[in-house]
Amino acid sequence: MLYGYIIILSLLLILISYSYGRKIGNKEGYYKGISEIPLSLKLSYLQTNECPICNKQQQSNKGGKG
């Protein structure tokens, strides 16, 4: 009987630890994704010379200042 309680308690502890770790991981992943979005938008613009939001083509600035 005692072993049954120990096994159930162990499984419950594992489940709680897993859900808590998953919650922390999702939060960290969300903030990492939010910080990476501006960089990927800039990279997309520089590679294609096209606005990634509205798909408007921009003129290249070859030979000019900047």
N, CA and C atoms as a LAMMPS dump frame, in Angstrom:
ITEM: TIMESTEP
0
ITEM: NUMBER OF ATOMS
198
ITEM: BOX BOUNDS ff ff ff
-5.0000000000000000e+02 5.0000000000000000e+02
-5.0000000000000000e+02 5.0000000000000000e+02
-5.0000000000000000e+02 5.0000000000000000e+02
ITEM: ATOMS id mol type element x y z
1 1 1 N 0.819 -1.192 0
2 1 2 C 0 0 0
3 1 3 C 0.865 1.258 0
4 2 1 N 1.926 1.221 0.793
5 2 2 C 2.809 2.375 0.901
6 2 3 C 3.517 2.639 -0.429
7 3 1 N 3.895 1.545 -1.124
8 3 2 C 4.574 1.715 -2.401
9 3 3 C 3.654 2.359 -3.446
10 4 1 N 2.404 2.058 -3.372
11 4 2 C 1.436 2.66 -4.291
12 4 3 C 1.352 4.166 -4.102
13 5 1 N 1.34 4.609 -2.846
14 5 2 C 1.314 6.045 -2.559
15 5 3 C 2.597 6.735 -3.023
16 6 1 N 3.715 6.056 -2.834
17 6 2 C 4.998 6.623 -3.264
18 6 3 C 5.042 6.764 -4.781
19 7 1 N 4.556 5.751 -5.493
20 7 2 C 4.547 5.802 -6.964
21 7 3 C 3.613 6.899 -7.448
22 8 1 N 2.428 6.999 -6.876
23 8 2 C 1.471 8.033 -7.276
24 8 3 C 2.031 9.422 -6.976
25 9 1 N 2.648 9.592 -5.825
26 9 2 C 3.24 10.876 -5.457
27 9 3 C 4.398 11.239 -6.388
28 10 1 N 5.199 10.246 -6.747
29 10 2 C 6.315 10.482 -7.67
30 10 3 C 5.812 10.911 -9.045
31 11 1 N 4.803 10.209 -9.549
32 11 2 C 4.25 10.56 -10.848
33 11 3 C 3.609 11.956 -10.829
34 12 1 N 2.957 12.287 -9.747
35 12 2 C 2.358 13.606 -9.606
36 12 3 C 3.436 14.688 -9.569
37 13 1 N 4.515 14.422 -8.872
38 13 2 C 5.63 15.37 -8.797
39 13 3 C 6.275 15.556 -10.176
40 14 1 N 6.441 14.484 -10.926
41 14 2 C 6.992 14.564 -12.286
42 14 3 C 6.07 15.378 -13.185
43 15 1 N 4.777 15.159 -13.084
44 15 2 C 3.813 15.895 -13.899
45 15 3 C 3.834 17.387 -13.585
46 16 1 N 3.898 17.736 -12.31
47 16 2 C 3.939 19.14 -11.908
48 16 3 C 5.241 19.786 -12.392
49 17 1 N 6.36 19.082 -12.249
50 17 2 C 7.651 19.612 -12.701
51 17 3 C 7.659 19.817 -14.207
52 18 1 N 7.116 18.869 -14.952
53 18 2 C 7.052 18.983 -16.408
54 18 3 C 6.212 20.183 -16.828
55 19 1 N 5.054 20.362 -16.227
56 19 2 C 4.183 21.467 -16.629
57 19 3 C 4.796 22.811 -16.262
58 20 1 N 5.459 22.888 -15.124
59 20 2 C 6.117 24.132 -14.721
60 20 3 C 7.284 24.462 -15.665
61 21 1 N 8.087 23.466 -16.012
62 21 2 C 9.191 23.674 -16.945
63 21 3 C 8.707 24.063 -18.331
64 22 1 N 7.624 23.472 -18.771
65 22 2 C 7.058 23.817 -20.078
66 22 3 C 6.562 25.257 -20.093
67 23 1 N 5.948 25.684 -19.002
68 23 2 C 5.456 27.054 -18.902
69 23 3 C 6.621 28.046 -18.971
70 24 1 N 7.688 27.763 -18.261
71 24 2 C 8.863 28.634 -18.289
72 24 3 C 9.484 28.646 -19.68
73 25 1 N 9.583 27.49 -20.306
74 25 2 C 10.161 27.401 -21.653
75 25 3 C 9.352 28.158 -22.685
76 26 1 N 8.033 28.074 -22.601
77 26 2 C 7.19 28.818 -23.529
78 26 3 C 7.36 30.314 -23.359
79 27 1 N 7.477 30.765 -22.122
80 27 2 C 7.652 32.193 -21.851
81 27 3 C 8.989 32.682 -22.408
82 28 1 N 10.065 31.908 -22.194
83 28 2 C 11.375 32.285 -22.713
84 28 3 C 11.367 32.29 -24.244
85 29 1 N 10.742 31.308 -24.847
86 29 2 C 10.663 31.241 -26.304
87 29 3 C 9.881 32.402 -26.889
88 30 1 N 8.837 32.818 -26.214
89 30 2 C 8.036 33.945 -26.677
90 30 3 C 8.872 35.218 -26.701
91 31 1 N 9.583 35.474 -25.607
92 31 2 C 10.397 36.693 -25.544
93 31 3 C 11.561 36.65 -26.531
94 32 1 N 12.126 35.485 -26.753
95 32 2 C 13.2 35.345 -27.736
96 32 3 C 12.665 35.603 -29.145
97 33 1 N 11.473 35.111 -29.43
98 33 2 C 10.859 35.357 -30.738
99 33 3 C 10.52 36.82 -30.948
100 34 1 N 10.014 37.481 -29.917
101 34 2 C 9.681 38.9 -30.014
102 34 3 C 10.934 39.723 -30.281
103 35 1 N 12.05 39.372 -29.674
104 35 2 C 13.276 40.137 -29.879
105 35 3 C 13.894 39.848 -31.239
106 36 1 N 13.553 38.721 -31.862
107 36 2 C 14.158 38.346 -33.133
108 36 3 C 13.365 38.854 -34.338
109 37 1 N 12.111 39.21 -34.171
110 37 2 C 11.277 39.649 -35.287
111 37 3 C 11.824 40.891 -35.993
112 38 1 N 12.21 41.957 -35.281
113 38 2 C 12.737 43.129 -35.985
114 38 3 C 13.975 42.814 -36.811
115 39 1 N 14.831 41.93 -36.31
116 39 2 C 16.031 41.575 -37.053
117 39 3 C 15.684 40.821 -38.336
118 40 1 N 14.728 39.923 -38.268
119 40 2 C 14.366 39.159 -39.465
120 40 3 C 13.661 40.046 -40.492
121 41 1 N 12.893 41.04 -40.035
122 41 2 C 12.261 41.963 -40.971
123 41 3 C 13.306 42.821 -41.676
124 42 1 N 14.296 43.292 -40.94
125 42 2 C 15.359 44.089 -41.554
126 42 3 C 16.157 43.254 -42.539
127 43 1 N 16.462 42.03 -42.171
128 43 2 C 17.206 41.148 -43.055
129 43 3 C 16.431 40.869 -44.337
130 44 1 N 15.139 40.631 -44.204
131 44 2 C 14.292 40.393 -45.372
132 44 3 C 14.276 41.607 -46.281
133 45 1 N 14.193 42.795 -45.7
134 45 2 C 14.196 44.025 -46.498
135 45 3 C 15.526 44.205 -47.222
136 46 1 N 16.621 43.97 -46.535
137 46 2 C 17.926 44.172 -47.145
138 46 3 C 18.227 43.153 -48.237
139 47 1 N 17.708 41.951 -48.119
140 47 2 C 17.961 40.924 -49.121
141 47 3 C 17.133 41.132 -50.38
142 48 1 N 15.873 41.525 -50.224
143 48 2 C 14.983 41.614 -51.383
144 48 3 C 14.72 43.037 -51.836
145 49 1 N 15.102 44.034 -51.025
146 49 2 C 14.831 45.442 -51.311
147 49 3 C 13.327 45.672 -51.477
148 50 1 N 12.552 44.952 -50.691
149 50 2 C 11.104 45.027 -50.743
150 50 3 C 10.579 45.018 -49.308
151 51 1 N 9.597 45.858 -49.036
152 51 2 C 9.045 45.947 -47.687
153 51 3 C 8.36 44.613 -47.333
154 52 1 N 8.772 43.963 -46.23
155 52 2 C 8.173 42.67 -45.892
156 52 3 C 6.747 42.786 -45.361
157 53 1 N 6.304 44.006 -45.04
158 53 2 C 4.963 44.185 -44.496
159 53 3 C 3.959 44.469 -45.606
160 54 1 N 4.294 45.428 -46.493
161 54 2 C 3.332 45.826 -47.523
162 54 3 C 3.745 45.383 -48.923
163 55 1 N 4.894 44.734 -49.075
164 55 2 C 5.414 44.242 -50.355
165 55 3 C 5.633 45.346 -51.376
166 56 1 N 5.905 46.545 -50.923
167 56 2 C 6.179 47.661 -51.816
168 56 3 C 7.657 47.646 -52.177
169 57 1 N 7.939 47.725 -53.466
170 57 2 C 9.312 47.688 -53.954
171 57 3 C 9.974 49.038 -53.699
172 58 1 N 11.187 49.026 -53.186
173 58 2 C 11.936 50.241 -52.911
174 58 3 C 13.045 50.385 -53.955
175 59 1 N 13.407 51.617 -54.241
176 59 2 C 14.518 51.846 -55.151
177 59 3 C 15.819 51.632 -54.405
178 60 1 N 16.768 51.021 -55.089
179 60 2 C 18.054 50.814 -54.435
180 60 3 C 18.832 52.113 -54.427
181 61 1 N 19.674 52.276 -53.458
182 61 2 C 20.429 53.508 -53.271
183 61 3 C 21.885 53.246 -53.633
184 62 1 N 22.145 52.843 -54.866
185 62 2 C 23.502 52.545 -55.291
186 62 3 C 24.172 53.84 -55.725
187 63 1 N 25.35 54.056 -55.224
188 63 2 C 26.109 55.223 -55.627
189 63 3 C 25.76 56.488 -54.87
190 64 1 N 24.726 56.491 -54.096
191 64 2 C 24.333 57.672 -53.343
192 64 3 C 24.902 57.654 -51.946
193 65 1 N 24.568 58.653 -51.193
194 65 2 C 25.022 58.693 -49.804
195 65 3 C 24.224 57.69 -48.985
196 66 1 N 24.868 57.167 -47.967
197 66 2 C 24.15 56.293 -47.059
198 66 3 C 24.567 54.933 -47.181
